[in-house]
Amino acid sequence: MALRRGLRAFGTLLIVLSAITPASSVFIIAPGVIRQAGTGAFWSYVLAAVVGVFMAFVYAELSSAYPLTGGEYTIIGRTLGRLPGFMALVLVLVTQLLILAVIALGVGIYLGALLPGLHGPTIAAVTVLVSMALAVLDIKVNAVVTGIFLAVEMLALVVVTWLGLANVTRPFGDLLVSPVAADGSAVSFGMIAIATAVAIFSYNGYGSAVYFGEETHEPRRDIARVILWALVITVASELIPITAALLSATDLGGDVMLEFVAQRGGQTVTTLVSLGIALAIVNAVLAIMLLCARLVFSSARDATWTRGANRALSSVHPRFGTPWVATIAAGVVSAAFCFVPLQFLLVVTGTSLVVLYAALCVAVIAGRRNGSTSRGAYRMPLYPLAPVAGLAALGYVLYANAIDPVFGRPSLYVTAGLLAVAALLYATLIRRGWSIGDVSED
């Protein structure tokens, strides 16, 4: 039974932006970038946006050719072969379910600051399970819910921007030509470049539009548009408030963004913004739950599990037209992961995105050469600039992780281990029965 095409491009865009959750990126990821690069974080986010453009072009062209709910693994499988496709499936499936738990744990952190005594993992697990229940409903209902939450999230970013621009303490030109660290020392290009590796992750998520390709009308045309618009809106909604804060913040150390809001807006504004961030994280959990459910659904449709599990997980709700069993399975697993130490979750998920990005860059080149992407309605400009430049940037990110013995290098080891296990499973158990099935894509 097929998923119901209940989304127009705008509804898909709302869900994708909710999964990216710009407010969470501004308050959770940006402080780390600023601590590393000081006011040079402006350039880090600009350079990350350039990399984002390259990857958005790659995603748009591939998604236009294969607007399938399996996302990256179906694209890689159809352009590079079944083994790379299955390896991508294992990597994406593990990391997406863990990322859902990582994001949910942020709810406990922010609500815990407002209501001391809350048990973070329990709050996170409850958030996942509530989102699971909502995700079973009609996809149009979820688009409306995420759209409302997204409006609140954007309002919080507008407040941050206003506070920054109303209290400017350093000229914009200083951000361009004289970036400084928290201690007042000059920031080198190397520091900016290293921080760019983190900023790239801050924009991530625009490519997730492909997961809703089978539920969006005219997907070959509209999914590419959603991806490109999602990147544009994400860059604007993150770069503008971050720049405003850099122009106004007097202390570039610690939890820069929240401390800046407290200093410029007072306790009441800080409380309201914190609630807005918590709501943004809840919204992100719901949106990512929708993605995970469709990934599990697609994996079952492609006969990844046992016969009985495949039948159940690929079932579609008769009323809502959603993958309801896959949604429940994803929710239960991710809720359990909320009680796993956060550091472990971060190490497992840390570099998987880089590997997937690289595989997609190779896939778009292969697709052009073997003609497997010729059916797409979108062709990126200035080909092959985007995939080649993307691979170069991703190579640097891998290097930055490899020289980091605390987090980056262990994460690379775990990613390599997952890929090795996936290859072994494919060779011994999966190869004969697994296939990326023929699905109607229009």
MISE-482716 format. One record per residue: x, y, z of N, C-alpha, C, O, CB in turn. Coordinates in steps of 0.02 Angstrom, whole numbers, plus 50000, padded with zeros to 5 digits. Glycine has a CB too. Layout:
% residues N
XYZXYZXYZXYZXYZ...
END
This chain:
% residues 442
500424994050000500005000050000500445006250000500925006650039499525000050061500295011049957500715016949949500545022250001499985022550027500635019849879501045026450015500925032250058500475037250022500465037549960501585035550079500105041050060499625045750031499975052350013500335055150053499035047050079499855054749952500135061149932499705066849959499245069249925500195061649854499855068950020499445074050053499795080750060499525085350090499235071750119500415081350033500805087450043500895091349979501005088449925501475085750072500855097849985501095102349933501805104449953502035102950008500625108549923502135107949909502835109849921502905113849986503385112950023503115113849863502425118250000502475122550060502435118350123502805119650171501925127850060501995113450125501945109150183502575105150195502805104450251501355104450176502865102650140503505099050146504045103650173504455101650214503715096150078504055109850149504555114750171504495116050246504995116650280504465121350132503885116550272503785117750344504075111950386504405113150436503035118550360503965105850364504225100050401504985099950398505315098550448503935093550374505265101350339505995101250331506325106650375506825105250408506185102350257506055112650374506335118050416506275116250490506715118050529505975124650402505755112950509505675110850578506195105650597506445105650653504965107950590506375101250550506895096250563507575099550569507995097350609506905090950508507695104850530508325108550535508355112250601508885112750632508405113450477507785114850623507705118750685508235124250693508695123450734507715114150744508175129750654508675135150658508785137950728509355139450745508465140650613508265138650768508345141450835508785136950878509205139450916507675142350869508695130450873509125125850911509845126450889510305126250930508875118650904509955127050824510635127850799510955134250825511535134250844510635127850722510575139550826510835146050849511025145750922511545148550942510315151650838510625142350963510755142451035511175136551059511465136951113510105142551072511195131151022511555125251045512225124351008512725122851039511125119051036512225125250942512835124150902513255130450897513865130250903512655121550833512925136150885513295142450874513765144350931514315146750918512805148050862513565143550994514035145351048514705141751043515225144651057513725143851116514695135451022515325131751013515745134650957516355135050962515185124450999515415136750903515775139850847516075146450869516645148050851515305140950787515705150350907515945156850930516515156050980516995159850977515375160850963516475151151024517025150051071517675148151034518225149751057516845144451120517595144950977518175142750939518455148250894519065148850887517995136650897518015152150863518225157050814518085164250833518245168750794517905155750749517795165550892517645172350912517175175750863516705172550838518285176350918517295182050849516875185550800517005182950730516625184450684517005193050803517535179050720517655175650657517125170450641517115167750586518335172450656516685169050690516135164450677515695166850620515375162850586515715163550741515695173450609515315176050552515575172850487515175170450447515385183850548516225172950477516515169950417516425162450416516335159450362517265171750413516445159250475516335151950477515645150250450515565145350413516415149350550515145154150469514465152750446514375154650373513975151450338513965156550489514735159750349514705161450278515015155850236514725153750186515065168150264515605153450257515925148050220515505141650223515465138050173516625146750249515195140350281514765134450287514165135050240513925130050213514525133550359513925141150230513365142150184513565140650112513175138050073513115149350189514195142250094514445140650027514455133050017514235130549965515155143650017514715129450068514705122150064513985119650060513835114850024515065119050126513535122850097512835120950096512535121750026512125117550005512445125150145512735126949990512485127949922512705122149877512305119449839512745134649893513345120149884513585114549844513175108249858512955104849812514335113249859513075106749923512725100649941511975101049924511665096049908512805099250015511695107049928510985107849909510885106349835510395103349815510725114849926511365108649793511325107049721511355099449710510995096749669511905110549684511815096149747511875088949741511235085449762510975081149726512465086349784510975087249820510355084249845509775085549796509375081049782510185087049914509735091749771509175093549727509175089349663508645086849642509195100949710509755088549632509785084649570509625077349583509245074249545510475085349538509915074449635509785067449650509065066249671508765061249651510265064949704508795070649711508105069849735507605070849680507065067849681507965074749792507765074949631507325075849574507285069449532506765067849503507555081649530507835065749530507845059349493507515053749533507175049549505508555057449475507625053749599507375048349642507035051249704507325051049759507945043549663506425053949698506065056749756505735051249797505125050949802505535061749732506155047049827505915041149864505975042149939506435045549963506295034949843505525039149976505495040150048506095037150085506195038550144504865037350075506475032850051507085030150083507655035050087508145033850122507305024150046507605040550051508105045750056508785043750028508825040949973508195047750126509305045150066509995044350041510155037250018510485036349967510475046350094509925032250056510145025450038509845023149972510165019549934509955020550093509225025249957508925023249893509275026749835509375023849782508165024949892509475033049845509835036749793510515033549781510705032349723509925044149813510885032149834511545029149828511495022149798511905020249756511905028849896510995018349818510905011649792510755011549717510985007149682510355008149828510375016449694510185016449623510715019549579510695018549518509545020249615511185023149607511715026249566512385022649572512755022149523511795033449585512535020149633513185017049645513155009449654513665006149651513495020149706512555006749664512494999549673512184997549738512145001549785513164996349666511964991349743511594988949801512014988649865511774990449918511314982049788512654986549859513074986149919513174993149950513054993850010513744983049902513394998149911513445004849941512775007349968512745010850018513705009749889512225005449933511565007449957511405004450025511145007950069511035005449907511544998050033511404994850097511854997550153511624998550209511494987250092512484998950137512935001850187512675008750208512705010450267513645002550159512415012550160512125019050177511505018250220511385022250266511955022950113511095013150205510495011950245510675010650318510375013750363510105005950217511155006250331511345004650400511605010950435511425012250492511874999150402512025014750400512305020750430511765025850446511765028750501512825023750384511315027050399510785032050409510295029750463510095033650505510415033350344510105023350461509615020750508509865021350580509495023650624509435013450492510475019350592510755019750660510815026950682510605028750737511445016250663511105031150640511235038050661510595042150668510545046250713511695041450611510095040950624509475044850630509105043250695508855047750728509025043450570509075036850713508735035050775509105037850836508785039750885508685027450781509765038150832510155041050887510095048650888510035051550942510885039050882510105051750830510035059050827509375061250856509335066450888510105061550754508855057350844508195058950872508245059350948507945063750979507675053750851508615054650979508705054751051509135060651073508995063851124509025048151075509655062251034510095067951050509695074451052509755078351099510675068550999509275075451000508875081550997508375081751055508285086951086508495081950929508065076051070507575075851124507885077451191507565080651233507245069051127508505075451202508845077051265508925084551275508985086851331509525073651267508925088251220508955095551227508345098551260508385103751291509045098651159507765095251253507155097551286507255097351361507085102151397506545093351266507525091851386507645091151458508135096351483508055098951539507895084251474508645097951443509155102851464508835109751473508955113051523509725103251412508435111851424508145118651428507575119051478507525123951515507895120751359507145113951480506615114051530506905113251600506635115951649506095108651516507455109451606507765108551671508045115051699508055116051759508315103551667508265119551654508525126051675507955130451702508055134651745508885129551617507355129351674506785133351696506425130051755506155133551799506295134351638506415123451756506065119751809506555114751840506555108851821505435116151782506975116851887507485112451916507175106251947506625106451975507885116251969507535100651940507295094451968507025089551918506915083751934506785095852019506905091951857506655087351805507205082451785507795084251780506405091351744507005076351772507485071251750507535071551674507065069551639507285064151775508105073951649508185075151578508025069351532507615070151487508865077251565508315063351543508165057751499507425055751498507165053851446508575051851520507095056251556506385054551558505975059551517505525057551479506125054351630506125065951525505785071151486505905069951412505445070751372506035078251507506515068151394506685066951324506285061051297506015061351242507435065551316506245055651335505885049651313505145051151305504835048951256505985043851363504855054951351504145056751346504035061051284503535060251249503915060551410504505065651270504445069951211504445065651148504055066951102505025074951209504885060651145504915056151087504255052351079504005051751023505505051251094503985049751134503375045751129502765049951110502345047651072503245042251195502725056151136502175060551115502235062251041501745062351005502185067151158502855063651019502965065050948502785059050905502515059750850503695067150936502935053150931502765046950895502005046550884501785044950829503005040850935501625048150936500895047850930500645052850878500195051350839500565049250998500925058850878500725063950829500925061950758500565063150710501035070750846501505058750752501775057050686501355051750651501395050950590502485054650692500945048050688500505043050657499935046350619499665043450572500215038350711499765052550638499205056050607499355057950535499925057450512499025062250647498845060250500498915062350431499495067250423499595071650465498255065550406499875066550369500465070650358500275078050353500675082350371500835068450295499675079550328499465086550324499375089550394499525095450405498805087150284499125085550441499055087850510499745089450539499825094450573498705082550554500235085150525500905086250551501225092450519501615095850552501335080150538501065093750456501335099750424501065106050458501425110950468501155099850349500415105850477500115111650512500425112450581500595118050601499355110750518500495106950618500775107250686501495109850684501665114350722500755100350720501905107050640502595109350637502625116550613503075120350633503005104850590502165118650570502155125550546502015130450602502325135850605501635126350492501555128750647501395133050703501995133650750502185139150771500785130450742502295127950766502885127950810503465131850777503835135350811503115120750826503525131050712504065134450676503985142050680504475145750685504095132150603503365144350677503245151550682503485154250750503775159750753502495153050673503365150550804503605152550870504365152650871504665157250900503325147850924504665147750841505395147250838505695153250802506185156150824505605140750804505405155050746505645160650707505555167250745505965171850739505295161050640505015167650783504895173650824505455174550875505675180150887504215173250859505685169050905506235169450953506865172050919507245175850949506365162550984506985170050857507575172350821507505179750802508005183350799507685168150758506905181950789506785189050775506945193150837507245198550832506055190350754506755190750896506915194150959507665194650968507925199950987506595190451019508025189250956508755189250962509055194450915509505198150934509045182250948508815194550853509075199350803508955206450826509395210750821508755198050735508355207850850508185214650873508625216750932508865222350934507445215050893508725212150980509145213851037509855215451016510175219951043509155207951088510105211750966510785212950943510855219550905511315223350919511005207350899510405220750859510455226850818510295233150858510505238550839509995226350758509925232450912509755238250953510305239951003510275245251035509105236950991510805235551010511335236751060512025235351031512435231851062511215232251122512165237950971512795236650937513375239650975513355245550993512775239350865513895235650987514495238051023515125237650981515635240551000514595233951086515105234150923515695233850879515465234650807514935232150789516075227150889515855237950765515665239050695515645232550656516025227950670516155243950662515215232350606515165226450564515825225250527516015219450514514595227150514516175230650510516815229950476517325225950516517745222550486517095236750461517285226250582517745222250623517635214750614518105210850617517665224150697517015212850604516875205750592517185203550526517395197750519516115204550592517215208150478517465206350412518225206050410518505201350381517225211350362518555210950440519285211550431519695210650494520295209450490519445218250401519385211250553519765210750616519415206350667519275208650722519875217750645519275200050650518935195750699519375194350760519985193550754518735189050667519055194150819519425193150881519125187350920518535185750913519425199550924519535184250962519315178851005519035181651070519025187751080519895173951020518815177251114518525179451178519015183351220518815187851257518285173451217519665181851215520175185451255520435191651220520895194751246520745180851270520145193451163520355199551128520905198451077521075203151041520565204551176521185192551074521725191151026521445190250956520855188750947522115184951047521875191150906521655190450836521495183250821521815178650847522195193150789521005182250778520795175550757521115174050689521055178050642520015174950753521445168350682521755166450620521255163050573520715160950594522355161750633521445162650509521015159250461520945151850479520425148850468521295159950390521485148950506521455141950527520925140750579520565135750576522125139650553520855145250627520345144650679519645145150648519185141550667520435150050734519575149750600518935150650566518765144350526518185142150526518945156750520519265141450493519155135550451518945129550494518495125750475519775133950411519275128650551519095123050594518385123850620518005118950623519585122550653518195130050639517515131250663517005130250607516425128750621517455138350691517215131250545516755130250488516515123050485515945121750466517105132050422516945118350505516755111350505516145110150550515725105950535517335106950528516105113950605515525113350650514925117050622514355114750626515695116050720515055122950592514515127050565514145123450509513545124450500514785133650540514485119150471514165115350418513585111150446513055110750415514685110750382513695108250504513185104050535512585108350559512025105850564513475100150594512715114650572512195119150596511645120150543511065120950560512485125750616511845120050480511365120950426511055114450402510575114550362511705124450367511305108850424511105102350396510365100950404510045102950453511505096850429510085097550354509395095350357508985096950296508445094150287509065098150416509225101550254508835103550195508705097650148508195097450114509195109050157509185092850145509095087150101508565082250123508375077850085509745083550095508315083050185507815078350210507155078850174506705074750185507715079450285507075083850131506455084550093506305078250052505725076650039506485090650047506835074750031506735068849989506345063350025506015059349993507415066149966506385063250091506015058150129505265058650119504895053950131506185058550203505035064450097504315065550087504145065750013503615068149993504095072150120504605063049971504495063049899503875059049878503555060849829505085060249865503715053749914503135049649896502485052349926501955049549915503245042549919502535057749964501935060749993501835067949970501375071349992501975060650069502255070149924502215076949897501985076649824502225072449786502895080549902501525080949805501305081349737501865084049692502255088449712500685085849731501915081349632502425083349582503125083449613503455088649613502255090249553503345077849639503975077749677504595079149635505065082149660504055071249711504605076949572505205078049532505355085449524505945087449520505135074749464504845089449521504945096649515505005100049583505445104149593504365099749477504565098249630504505102149691505005100349745505195104649785503815101349718505235094049749505705092249801506355096149793506635098449843505845084749801506595096949732507195100849720507095108049743507545111049773507395100749646506515110949729506375117749750506355118349826506615123149855505705120149721506045113449858506015113649932506715113449962506865117150009505605107649958507145109249935507835108749960508195115449955508505117650003508225103349922508145118649897508505124949887508215130549930508585134549959508475126949813507555130949935507245136049977507395134750051507495139450090506485136249966507405128350071507555126750141508255129150159508355131850214507505119150153508735128350114509415130850129509425138350134509725141150180509905128550075509105141850087509095149150089508795151750154509075156250186508705151950029508215149050173507885151350234508295149550296508335153550343507175148250240508595143650296509005141550353509605146150362509745148350418509235134350344509965147550308510545151950313510345158850339510685161650383510895152650244509805161550312509595168250334509375168250407509555172750445509015170650290509005163050428508735162950496509265161350548509145162450607508165158050500509835158650527510385157450574510925162950571511145165450622510705150650561511125164650510511675169450503511495176350527511905179750558511895169850430510875178650515510675185350535510675186150611510995190850636509985187050507510335181950651510355182850724511055181750753511235185050802509865178150757511445177150725512125176050750512545182250739512915184350783512445169850716512475185250680512845191350665512635196950711513055200650737512735193550592511985197650723511735202850769512015201850839512195206650872510965202750771512045195550862512325194250928513075195850930513315198550980512215186850947513445194250878514155195750876514285203250877514795205550904514475192750814513835207150848513905214450849513775217350918513985223050932513435217550798513425213650960513195216351024513505213051086513595216251137512455215851029513675206551081513905202851140514565205551166515015206951127513985195451123514615206251231515235208751261515675202951285516275203951295515075213351320515385197051293515765191151315515665185551265515095183251254515535188951387516205183451233516165178251181516315171351208516365166551169516655179951125516375170551273516485164051303515845161251333515345164851337517035164451356515865155051355515285152051389514705150851342514795149751282515065156551446514105151251369513485150351330513305157051300512855160451324512895147551375513645158751246513635165651220512935168151206512755173551228514045165951158512545164351169511895166751145511415168051202511095173251204511595161851095511355163251248510875164051302511105169551350510685173351376510785157451340511755170051363512015175351406511915182151373511785187151408512755174151421511985182451308511865188651272511135190851279510995196751291512045187851197510665186051271509955187651279509805190051350509425194751359509515181551262510105186651400509995188651470510255195651483509935199551519510325183651517510835197351455511135203851466510725209351432510615214651462511845203951440510505208151371510165213451333509405213551343509095218751334510315212551260509115207851362508385207551365508095206751435507505208051445508145202151324508505204551483508255203651550507975196651561507945192651515507725208751565507765195351623507545188651642506915186451606506865180651585507435188451717506425190951599505795189051568505895186951495505635181851473505295194751571506275190951458506415189251388506805182751384506675178651340506805195051354507285181851429507685175751430507245169651441507335164451408508225176151483506775170151487506325164551501505885162951441505795157151423505875166151561505625168151408505195167151349505595164151291505355159651257504875173751328506205166651282506625163851228506805156651243506805152451198507265168051220506955155051307507115148151325506525143451312506615137851289507315147851399505925145851328505335141851313505255140851238505065135551215504705145151342505405146251200505375145751127505865140651100505715136951053505515152451096506465140351130506965135551108506745128451125506805123851084507655137051142506475127551186506215120951205505675118651157505655112851137505945121051277505225123351138504695121651090504995119951022504745115550987504205127551084505525123651002505855122250938506155115250938506125111650888506405127450925506435113150995506725106450999506175101150995506265096150962507135105651064505615102351029505045097751025504815097150953504675091750929504465100251071504785102850918504585102950848505075098850806504875095250761504545110150822505725099650820506235095850783506155088450795506235084450749506935098250803506005086550857505905079450872505325076550831505375071050803505755078450948504785080350826504205078150786504405077450713504245072450681503625083050794504745082450686504935082250615505415076550601505345073150550505245088850594505905075550644506395070150634506065063350644506265058450612506995070950681505565063050688505185056850696504845054950630504835049050611504655057550752504585059850595504275058650530504785055750481504635051150442503965065150501505395058450482505925056050438506115048750455506145044550411506555060550443506225047550520506435040850542505905035550524506075030050503506565040750617505275037350534504745032550519504745030650445504655024850428504065035550538504865035550402504865034050330505485030150310505465026150263504815040550290506035031250344506635027250331506515019950351506695015450313507235030250370506225018750409506075011950431505575008650384505655002850365505795011950504505065012450364504565009950317504895007750251504755002350226504035015350303505325011950224505665010350161506115004250168506155000150123506065016350137506465003850225506914998050235506514991550236506754986450210507304998850301505924991650265505504985650267505234984050198505184978250179504924986450316505054989150161504794988150093505324984950048505174981350000504564994850063505964986250064506514983450026506774976850055507314974550038507084988450023506364973850100506504967150127507164966750165507564962250155506534962050070507254971650211507864971750252507804967050311508314964450335508004978850276507204965950337507104962250399506804955450384506824953150327506644966150446506544952150435506204945750424505554946950387505314952550383506074942150492505264941550360504654942350320504094945450360503744949850336504444935550293503994943150422503454945950463503574953150481503114957250479503364941850526504194954850499504364961750516504284966250456504034971850461505074962250543504494963950398504414967950337503684969450323503514975050304504734964350277503264964450332502554965350319502254970550366501864974850346502174958750325502434970050430502164974750479502424981850469502044986650468502314972350550503084982450463503404989050459503244992750394503294998950392504144988350467503054989150343502884992550279502144993750272501914995850219503124988350221501754992450325501034993650322500875001050328501225004850361500674989750377500325003050297500105010050295499435010550330498985006450319500065012750222499355015550373498725016450410498155017550361498205021850317498785022350460497605013750367497065014250319496715021050317496435023050266496555008950333496725024550373496395031150376496865036850362496715041350323496065032050443497455036750394497915042450389498405041950331498715046950312498295043150454498495035950304498955035150248499685035950268500095038050227498785039950195499845034450331500525035250357500815028550377500445023850391500535040150417501485027950380501795021650401501765020750476502265021950511502525021350377501205018750502501075019250574501475014250615501705015950669500335018250586501565008050592501955003250629502695005250630503025004750681501874996150599502945007550574503635010050570503735016050616504265016750647503825011950498503225020250622503265026050666503325023850739503735026550777502655030550657502915018950759502935016450828503605013150842503895014150895502355011450841503855009250795504495005950804505065011050813505475010350858504655001250745505075016150770505585021250775505535025050841506045026550873505535026250717504915026450863504825030150925505045026250986505375028951031504105032050933504885019850989505075015751047505835015051051506115015651105504745008851042506165013750994506885012950995507235019451015507685019351057507135010750925507015025050987507325031451003507205033551075507635036451108507075036950956506605032051101506465033551172506935029651217507155032351268505735031851189507095023451200507565019551240508265022551237508625022451287507575012251215508455025151179509115028151172509195034551213509755036851225509255029751098508645037451235508685043551276509025042251343509245046951376507985046351288509065035951364509375034251428510105032051419510425029851467508975028751462510355032551358511065031051344511465037451354511205042851337511155028251271512075037151380512475043251391512545047451328512665044751273513175041451417512455054051335512465058551278513125058251239513115058551178512335065651301513685057651274514335057451241514375051551192514645052251138514895057051292514105045851213514095040051168513685041451105513895039751050513815033851204513095044451114512675046051057513025050751009512985049850948512015049251081513385055751035513725060650993514305057450955514415058950896513985066451035514665052950988515225049650954514975045350896515275045350842515625045351004514425041650907514165037250855513915041250795514005039150738513595032950883513605046950807513295050850752513755056150723513585059150672512665054050777514325057450755514725063350739514945064050667514865069550639515315063250780515215058750635515495059450568515095055950514515295056050455516195056850568514545052950532514145049250482513895053850427513865051850369513565045750516513705059850446513445064650397513965066250344513805066850285513215071050433514595066950365515135068550318515205062950266515275064250207515795069550356515175056750290515235051050244514655050850196514745049450136515275044450285514045052150220513465052150176513505057650124513365056650066512825052850217513705063650146513795069250100514285067250044514155068449985514045075550137514845064250064515355062350015515075057249966515195057649905515975059550050514705052349992514405047249949513915050349899513885048249841514045041949991513535055349921513065058649876513415062549822513185062849765512595063149917513985065749839514375069249789514625064449735514595065949675514975072849821514855058649757515075053449709514475050949669514525049649609515425047549746513895050249702513295047649669513055052249613512845049849561512745046749720513095058749623512845063349571513315063249511513085064049454512785070549598513965062249523514435061649467514305055149430514285055049368515165061949493514215049649467514075043249436513415043349398513355040549344514065037649489512915046649427512265047149395512295050749328511955048849281511785050549440512705055949325512795059449261513135054949210512975055049151513195065949271513625051049233514015046949187513635040949161513665039349102514655044649220513265037549206512915031449184512185032749164511825028149144512935026349239511965039049169511295040749147510745039049195510155039949178511155037549084510905036649255510385034549302509995040349332509455039249360510695030549358510245046449327509875052249352509565056449296509345062049309510325056549395509565053849236509325057849178508585059249182508345063949150509475054149114508205055349222507485056349226507295062449268506725064649265507165050149257507765065249305507625070949348507435077249310507665078249254508205072349392507025081449342506815087649311507285093349327507235098749298506115089449334507755092249374508215097649394508935095749377509145090049388508155099049470509315100549351510025099749339510385105649371510225111449359510165099249262510885104049412511245109349447511635113649398511845111249345511725106349499511735120049413512155124449372512895123049383513095120749437511995131749385513295124549333514035124249338514295117349357514815116849390514275129449388513935112049337514185105249350514865104349317514945106749261513685099949325515365101149349515355097449413515635101349472515905098349519515735090949405515575107949470515865112049524515605109949592516005108949638515715119449512514945109149600514655107849665514915101249696515155101449752513895107549660514875095549661515105089449693515865089349705516095086649755514915083449651516255092149659516985092149668517175096649726517575094749769517335094549603516885102749729517035107249784516775104449850517085105249902516725114149771516195101149847515925097949906516375092549933516485092149994515245095149892516645088449889517105083149911517735086149942517995083449991517295078749852517985091649914518575094949942518445097550012518845096550057518805100649896517865100750021517695103350087517585097750137517795098250195517055107750083517265092350115517145086750160517795083150178517865080550233516665081750127518265083150131518925080350147519255084150203519585081150246519365080350085519185090750202519465094650256519115093150322519445092650374519415102150240518455092450321518085090950382518315084250411518395083550472517325090850368518415079250368518665072850391519365073550422519515070350473518685067750334519775077650392520445078950420520395082150489520745080150536520855083450372519945087150495519865090550559519635085650613519835086150671519355096250553519215080750594518995075750642519555070850658519615068650716518395071950615519965069150608520495064150618521025066650667521335062550702520815062450552521135073250671521655075850715521375077550784521735080150827521975081950685520735076150795520415077450860520375070850898519925066850883519715080750852520815069550947520825063050980520255061951029520115056351049521475062151017519915067451050519395066951101518725064751071518385060451098519325073551137518545067851016517875066650987517915064350915517625059250897517445072950993518265068150873518255066850801518525060050782518205056450744518645072050767519115058250807519425051950788519015045850811518915041250771520125051550816518785045750874518345040150894517715039650851517485034150836518155040850967517445045350832516845045350791516985042350722516575038750695516565052350784517565043950694517765040950630517825033450636517615029750591518425044050606518115031150691518195023950702517505020550705517405015250675518585022550767517035023650741516365020650747516025020550679515705015550661515945024650798516075025950640515765026150574516055020750529515695017250494515865033050542516725020050530517045014750491516815007850514516705003450472517815015250497516725006850579516485000550605515784998950582515634993250564516515000550681515335003950582514655002950558514645000950485514264996450465514235009350569515065004150445515085002550374515354995450363515114991850319515525007550337515854993450404516124986750398515604981450417515544976350383516744985950443515234982650470514704978050491514164977650437513924972150422514394980350558513994983350408513484983350355513714979250295513324975450267513334990550333514354979950275514614976150219514604968650234514444964550190515334978350202514774966850296514774959750316514064956950315513954951450290515084958950385513584960750342512884958550342512634957550271512294952650256512444963550378512804962150227512574961650158512854955350125512494951750090512784967950118513504954150136513834948450103513584941750129513564936950091514574948850113513384941350193513224934850223512474933550229512254927750225513524934550291512074938850239511364937750254510874941250207510334938750195511224939850324511064946950182510574951450150510574951050074510044952050043510714958350171511144949650044511234950849973510684947949928510454951349883511884947949952510484941749941510004938549896509304941249902508944941849852509994931149909509104942949963508404945049972508294952549968507724954749959508174942750038508824956449974508734963749979508744967049911509154965349869509274966750023508294971749902508294975549840507964982249852507534982949895507944971649783508164987049812507844993649815507264993249766507354994149706508344999549798506674991749793506104989949751505894995349703506045001249712505534988249794505534993349651505254997949603504625001149634504134997849649505084994349535504665007749642504125011449674503905017049628504325020149595504335014149744503275018349625503035024049586503295030449617503205031649676502265024149583503625034549576503955040549601503595046849579503825052349593504675040749579503045046249545502695052149518501995052649547501625057349531502665051749442
END
